[in-house]
Amino acid sequence: MRLALLLCLVAGTAGAAGPGGSDGGDDAARLEVAVGETVERDVGIAMGLRCDDLAIVRVELRTATPESNRFEVTGIKVGTTRCRVGTSIDRPSFVFEIHVVPAPRS
């Protein structure tokens, strides 16, 4: 009985994440980054990350303040990958679809 209640609670809160959150839908936040450039996003208290293809991007999760973390993405080569920031069940999570584009010509 307790397990069923816990599963209902987890399923009920997963849909509350909104765009880019952990609602299981295909609403990943789109990030575009050029090869050699870095972009950052605030991810609140999310901890842990997992990406599909680390040959395309270099990623880091850094502490910005005691209440906030920053997700940093640097483009390595042209392509597309997805990353989930927030792998802990008791913290928020975000899904990013990352598009690496060619570096601007100088």
Backbone as a printed PyTorch tensor [residue, N CA C, xyz], in Angstrom:
tensor([[[  0.8190,  -1.1870,   0.0000],
         [  0.0000,   0.0000,   0.0000],
         [  0.8720,   1.2640,   0.0000]],

        [[  1.9020,   1.2580,   0.8220],
         [  2.7940,   2.4290,   0.8910],
         [  3.5130,   2.6520,  -0.4370]],

        [[  3.9180,   1.5480,  -1.0700],
         [  4.6000,   1.6660,  -2.3580],
         [  3.6680,   2.2690,  -3.4080]],

        [[  2.4250,   1.8470,  -3.4250],
         [  1.4590,   2.3910,  -4.3880],
         [  1.2500,   3.8820,  -4.1520]],

        [[  1.1720,   4.3020,  -2.8990],
         [  1.0150,   5.7170,  -2.5750],
         [  2.2300,   6.5130,  -3.0170]],

        [[  3.4130,   5.9740,  -2.7680],
         [  4.6430,   6.6510,  -3.1780],
         [  4.7010,   6.8070,  -4.6960]],

        [[  4.3230,   5.7540,  -5.4330],
         [  4.3260,   5.8350,  -6.8910],
         [  3.3390,   6.8780,  -7.3960]],

        [[  2.1890,   6.9740,  -6.7570],
         [  1.2040,   7.9930,  -7.1430],
         [  1.7350,   9.3960,  -6.8910]],

        [[  2.4180,   9.5760,  -5.7750],
         [  2.9710,  10.8970,  -5.4560],
         [  4.0530,  11.2880,  -6.4540]],

        [[  4.9370,  10.3570,  -6.7810],
         [  6.0050,  10.6450,  -7.7380],
         [  5.4100,  10.9470,  -9.1060]],

        [[  4.4540,  10.1610,  -9.5600],
         [  3.8250,  10.3930, -10.8610],
         [  3.0670,  11.7120, -10.8770]],

        [[  2.4600,  12.0740,  -9.7910],
         [  1.7000,  13.3220,  -9.7200],
         [  2.5690,  14.5510,  -9.7360]],

        [[  3.7660,  14.4740,  -9.1760],
         [  4.6410,  15.6410,  -9.1530],
         [  5.4750,  15.7550, -10.4070]],

        [[  5.6590,  14.6840, -11.1480],
         [  6.4920,  14.7430, -12.3520],
         [  5.8940,  15.6630, -13.4010]],

        [[  4.5930,  15.7340, -13.5280],
         [  3.9700,  16.5720, -14.5340],
         [  3.9840,  18.0420, -14.2020]],

        [[  4.4030,  18.4040, -13.0150],
         [  4.3680,  19.7970, -12.5870],
         [  5.6160,  20.5710, -12.9680]],

        [[  6.5410,  19.9400, -13.6610],
         [  7.8160,  20.5920, -13.9240],
         [  7.7430,  21.6740, -14.9820]],

        [[  6.8270,  21.5800, -15.9480],
         [  6.7080,  22.6100, -16.9740],
         [  7.7190,  22.4320, -18.0810]],

        [[  7.8360,  23.4120, -18.9940],
         [  8.7250,  23.3070, -20.1390],
         [ 10.1650,  23.0390, -19.7280]],

        [[ 10.7620,  22.0530, -20.3610],
         [ 12.1400,  21.6980, -20.0660],
         [ 12.2730,  20.9070, -18.7920]],

        [[ 11.1900,  20.6820, -18.0780],
         [ 11.2340,  19.9730, -16.8150],
         [ 11.0230,  18.4920, -16.9960]],

        [[ 10.8060,  17.8020, -15.8880],
         [ 10.7520,  16.3420, -15.8960],
         [  9.3410,  15.8220, -16.0580]],

        [[  8.6060,  16.3050, -17.0450],
         [  7.2300,  15.8580, -17.2080],
         [  7.0840,  14.7400, -18.2270]],

        [[  8.1820,  14.2450, -18.7800],
         [  8.1250,  13.1120, -19.6790],
         [  7.6920,  13.4750, -21.0960]],

        [[  7.2920,  14.7010, -21.3550],
         [  6.8660,  15.1050, -22.6840],
         [  8.0580,  15.4710, -23.5460]],

        [[  7.7570,  15.9020, -24.7670],
         [  8.8270,  16.2750, -25.6800],
         [  8.9530,  17.7980, -25.7160]],

        [[  9.0940,  18.4020, -24.5630],
         [  9.1890,  19.8560, -24.4740],
         [ 10.5550,  20.2850, -23.9360]],

        [[ 11.5950,  19.6160, -24.4300],
         [ 12.9430,  19.9550, -23.9990],
         [ 13.2530,  21.4050, -24.3700]],

        [[ 13.9290,  22.0930, -23.4740],
         [ 14.3580,  23.4630, -23.7480],
         [ 15.4700,  23.4170, -24.7990]],

        [[ 15.3250,  24.2190, -25.8320],
         [ 16.3050,  24.2340, -26.9180],
         [ 17.4410,  25.1990, -26.5650]],

        [[ 18.6670,  24.7020, -26.7070],
         [ 19.8570,  25.5340, -26.5480],
         [ 20.6410,  25.4810, -27.8480]],

        [[ 21.0900,  26.6350, -28.3060],
         [ 21.9510,  26.6740, -29.4780],
         [ 23.2840,  27.2510, -29.0460]],

        [[ 24.3400,  26.5610, -29.4100],
         [ 25.6870,  26.9960, -29.0540],
         [ 26.5940,  26.7470, -30.2540]],

        [[ 27.4900,  27.6920, -30.5060],
         [ 28.4390,  27.5400, -31.6150],
         [ 29.6430,  26.7310, -31.1430]],

        [[ 30.3000,  26.0800, -32.0790],
         [ 31.5290,  25.3480, -31.7700],
         [ 32.5130,  26.3160, -31.1090]],

        [[ 33.0500,  25.9320, -29.9740],
         [ 34.0170,  26.7460, -29.2460],
         [ 33.4090,  27.7590, -28.2980]],

        [[ 32.1050,  27.9540, -28.3430],
         [ 31.4500,  28.9070, -27.4470],
         [ 30.7700,  28.1740, -26.2970]],

        [[ 30.4840,  28.9210, -25.2220],
         [ 29.8460,  28.3600, -24.0360],
         [ 28.5840,  29.1380, -23.7260]],

        [[ 27.5210,  28.4100, -23.3810],
         [ 26.2850,  29.0270, -22.8940],
         [ 25.9940,  28.4520, -21.5110]],

        [[ 25.2690,  29.2210, -20.7010],
         [ 24.9330,  28.8080, -19.3430],
         [ 23.4490,  28.9610, -19.1020]],

        [[ 22.9110,  28.0970, -18.2430],
         [ 21.5240,  28.2040, -17.8110],
         [ 21.4540,  27.9360, -16.3140]],

        [[ 20.6210,  28.6930, -15.6380],
         [ 20.3640,  28.4710, -14.2150],
         [ 19.4420,  27.2700, -14.0910]],

        [[ 19.8040,  26.3100, -13.2470],
         [ 18.9860,  25.1100, -13.0680],
         [ 18.5730,  24.9190, -11.6050]],

        [[ 18.5450,  26.0220, -10.8670],
         [ 18.0920,  25.9380,  -9.4780],
         [ 18.9240,  24.9620,  -8.6730]],

        [[ 18.2500,  24.1010,  -7.9200],
         [ 18.9600,  23.1590,  -7.0570],
         [ 19.1290,  21.7840,  -7.6970]],

        [[ 18.9630,  21.6960,  -9.0220],
         [ 19.1530,  20.4200,  -9.7220],
         [ 20.5840,  19.9380,  -9.5210]],

        [[ 20.7240,  18.6260,  -9.3440],
         [ 22.0410,  18.0100,  -9.1680],
         [ 22.1570,  16.7900, -10.0640]],

        [[ 23.3300,  16.6060, -10.6530],
         [ 23.5960,  15.4660, -11.5110],
         [ 23.2030,  15.7650, -12.9400]],

        [[ 23.9140,  15.1490, -13.8910],
         [ 23.5560,  15.3480, -15.2850],
         [ 23.9600,  14.1460, -16.1110]],

        [[ 23.2540,  14.0000, -17.2280],
         [ 23.5010,  12.9050, -18.1570],
         [ 23.2110,  13.4090, -19.5620]],

        [[ 24.1370,  13.1450, -20.4920],
         [ 23.9680,  13.5810, -21.8760],
         [ 24.0760,  12.3800, -22.8060]],

        [[ 23.3710,  12.4730, -23.9370],
         [ 23.3810,  11.3850, -24.9190],
         [ 24.7120,  11.2770, -25.6500]],

        [[ 25.3110,  12.4070, -26.0420],
         [ 26.5060,  12.3620, -26.8850],
         [ 27.5120,  13.4140, -26.4370]],

        [[ 28.5050,  12.9840, -25.6770],
         [ 29.5200,  13.9090, -25.1710],
         [ 30.6250,  14.1880, -26.1940]],

        [[ 30.5170,  13.6400, -27.3940],
         [ 31.4540,  13.9910, -28.4590],
         [ 31.0720,  15.3270, -29.0850]],

        [[ 29.8340,  15.7760, -28.8590],
         [ 29.3220,  17.0180, -29.4430],
         [ 29.4950,  18.2010, -28.5010]],

        [[ 29.3640,  17.9590, -27.1970],
         [ 29.4070,  19.0380, -26.2050],
         [ 30.2750,  18.6530, -25.0170]],

        [[ 30.7900,  19.6810, -24.3570],
         [ 31.4200,  19.5200, -23.0450],
         [ 30.4740,  20.1900, -22.0660]],

        [[ 30.0980,  19.5080, -21.0100],
         [ 29.1220,  20.0380, -20.0650],
         [ 29.6770,  20.0360, -18.6480]],

        [[ 29.1980,  20.9940, -17.8680],
         [ 29.5550,  21.0790, -16.4540],
         [ 28.3760,  21.6080, -15.6770]],

        [[ 28.2580,  21.1520, -14.4510],
         [ 27.2620,  21.6600, -13.5250],
         [ 28.0340,  22.2830, -12.3790]],

        [[ 27.8770,  23.6020, -12.2070],
         [ 28.6460,  24.3430, -11.2020],
         [ 27.7220,  25.0240, -10.2040]],

        [[ 28.2140,  25.1710,  -9.0000],
         [ 27.4810,  25.9150,  -7.9880],
         [ 27.6310,  27.3990,  -8.2830]],

        [[ 26.5090,  28.1030,  -8.4200],
         [ 26.5300,  29.5470,  -8.6530],
         [ 26.3590,  30.2900,  -7.3260]],

        [[ 25.3890,  29.8610,  -6.5430],
         [ 25.1230,  30.4070,  -5.2110],
         [ 24.7160,  29.2310,  -4.3320]],

        [[ 24.5450,  29.4250,  -3.0350],
         [ 24.0860,  28.3130,  -2.1950],
         [ 22.7070,  27.7710,  -2.6000]],

        [[ 21.9200,  28.5620,  -3.3300],
         [ 20.5740,  28.1460,  -3.7310],
         [ 20.4440,  27.8520,  -5.2210]],

        [[ 21.5400,  27.8910,  -5.9760],
         [ 21.4110,  27.7980,  -7.4250],
         [ 22.6510,  27.1860,  -8.0690]],

        [[ 22.4030,  26.3530,  -9.0730],
         [ 23.4690,  25.7540,  -9.8710],
         [ 23.3720,  26.2530, -11.3080]],

        [[ 24.5070,  26.2160, -12.0210],
         [ 24.5640,  26.6530, -13.4140],
         [ 24.9840,  25.4700, -14.2820]],

        [[ 24.2430,  25.2670, -15.3760],
         [ 24.5550,  24.2570, -16.3720],
         [ 25.3220,  24.9590, -17.4840]],

        [[ 26.5640,  24.5260, -17.7280],
         [ 27.4070,  25.1340, -18.7560],
         [ 27.6110,  24.1440, -19.9000]],

        [[ 27.4260,  24.6360, -21.1210],
         [ 27.5710,  23.8050, -22.3180],
         [ 28.5420,  24.4990, -23.2660]],

        [[ 29.5610,  23.7700, -23.7040],
         [ 30.5040,  24.2680, -24.6950],
         [ 30.4010,  23.3810, -25.9300]],

        [[ 30.2330,  24.0040, -27.0970],
         [ 30.1410,  23.2460, -28.3420],
         [ 31.4920,  22.7010, -28.7580]],

        [[ 31.5280,  21.4110, -29.1010],
         [ 32.7620,  20.7710, -29.5580],
         [ 32.7160,  20.5420, -31.0670]],

        [[ 31.6050,  19.9700, -31.5540],
         [ 31.4580,  19.7790, -32.9990],
         [ 29.9780,  19.8810, -33.3500]],

        [[ 29.7010,  20.1810, -34.6130],
         [ 28.3310,  20.3860, -35.0750],
         [ 27.5150,  19.1090, -34.8800]],

        [[ 26.3210,  19.2860, -34.3310],
         [ 25.4270,  18.1510, -34.1160],
         [ 24.3670,  18.5010, -33.0880]],

        [[ 23.5650,  17.5110, -32.7160],
         [ 22.4860,  17.6950, -31.7560],
         [ 22.5310,  16.5820, -30.7260]],

        [[ 22.2960,  16.9310, -29.4840],
         [ 22.2260,  15.9540, -28.4020],
         [ 21.2440,  16.4400, -27.3530]],

        [[ 20.8680,  15.5780, -26.4640],
         [ 20.0000,  15.9320, -25.3350],
         [ 20.7510,  15.6850, -24.0340]],

        [[ 20.5120,  16.5720, -23.0850],
         [ 21.0760,  16.4150, -21.7460],
         [ 19.9800,  16.5920, -20.7100]],

        [[ 20.0200,  15.7580, -19.6870],
         [ 19.1330,  15.9150, -18.5300],
         [ 19.9950,  16.4450, -17.3910]],

        [[ 19.5770,  17.5690, -16.8510],
         [ 20.2280,  18.1360, -15.6790],
         [ 19.2810,  17.9030, -14.5170]],

        [[ 19.7620,  17.1950, -13.5230],
         [ 18.9320,  16.8290, -12.3820],
         [ 18.5760,  15.3660, -12.4500]],

        [[ 19.4110,  14.5270, -11.8720],
         [ 19.1800,  13.0860, -11.9040],
         [ 18.7140,  12.5500, -10.5590]],

        [[ 18.5940,  13.4150,  -9.5820],
         [ 18.1410,  13.0180,  -8.2450],
         [ 16.6180,  13.0830,  -8.1910]],

        [[ 15.9900,  12.0580,  -7.6500],
         [ 14.5310,  11.9730,  -7.6260],
         [ 13.8980,  13.0580,  -6.7560]],

        [[ 14.6280,  13.5800,  -5.7950],
         [ 14.0430,  14.5600,  -4.8770],
         [ 14.4100,  16.0070,  -5.2090]],

        [[ 14.9100,  16.2300,  -6.4110],
         [ 15.2590,  17.5870,  -6.8590],
         [ 14.7040,  17.8110,  -8.2610]],

        [[ 14.6160,  19.0700,  -8.6820],
         [ 14.0820,  19.3430, -10.0250],
         [ 15.0100,  18.8050, -11.1160]],

        [[ 14.4420,  18.5900, -12.2950],
         [ 15.2590,  18.1880, -13.4350],
         [ 14.8070,  18.9510, -14.6700]],

        [[ 15.7270,  19.0990, -15.6060],
         [ 15.4960,  19.8380, -16.8390],
         [ 16.0700,  19.0290, -17.9880]],

        [[ 15.3980,  19.0440, -19.1280],
         [ 15.9010,  18.3830, -20.3260],
         [ 16.1940,  19.4760, -21.3490]],

        [[ 17.4060,  19.4300, -21.8810],
         [ 17.8300,  20.4000, -22.8850],
         [ 18.1460,  19.6760, -24.1800]],

        [[ 17.6120,  20.1840, -25.2820],
         [ 18.0100,  19.7190, -26.6070],
         [ 19.0360,  20.7280, -27.0960]],

        [[ 20.2590,  20.2610, -27.2680],
         [ 21.3750,  21.1580, -27.5630],
         [ 21.7750,  21.0050, -29.0320]],

        [[ 21.7350,  22.1420, -29.7360],
         [ 22.1140,  22.1830, -31.1440],
         [ 23.4360,  22.9290, -31.2370]],

        [[ 24.4810,  22.2290, -31.6760],
         [ 25.7840,  22.8540, -31.8680],
         [ 25.8900,  23.2310, -33.3330]],

        [[ 26.1290,  24.5140, -33.5630],
         [ 26.2130,  25.0520, -34.9240],
         [ 27.6550,  25.4620, -35.2230]],

        [[ 27.9900,  25.6580, -36.5050],
         [ 29.3560,  26.0590, -36.8380],
         [ 29.7230,  27.3880, -36.1660]],

        [[ 30.9990,  27.5410, -35.8640],
         [ 31.5000,  28.7830, -35.2830],
         [ 31.3280,  29.9150, -36.2890]],

        [[ 30.9900,  31.1160, -35.8000],
         [ 30.8650,  32.2490, -36.7210],
         [ 32.1900,  32.5710, -37.3920]],

        [[ 32.1060,  32.9670, -38.6450],
         [ 33.3370,  33.3340, -39.3740],
         [ 33.7420,  34.7330, -38.9840]],

        [[ 35.0620,  34.9400, -38.8560],
         [ 35.5380,  36.2750, -38.4860],
         [ 35.9220,  37.0800, -39.6890]]])
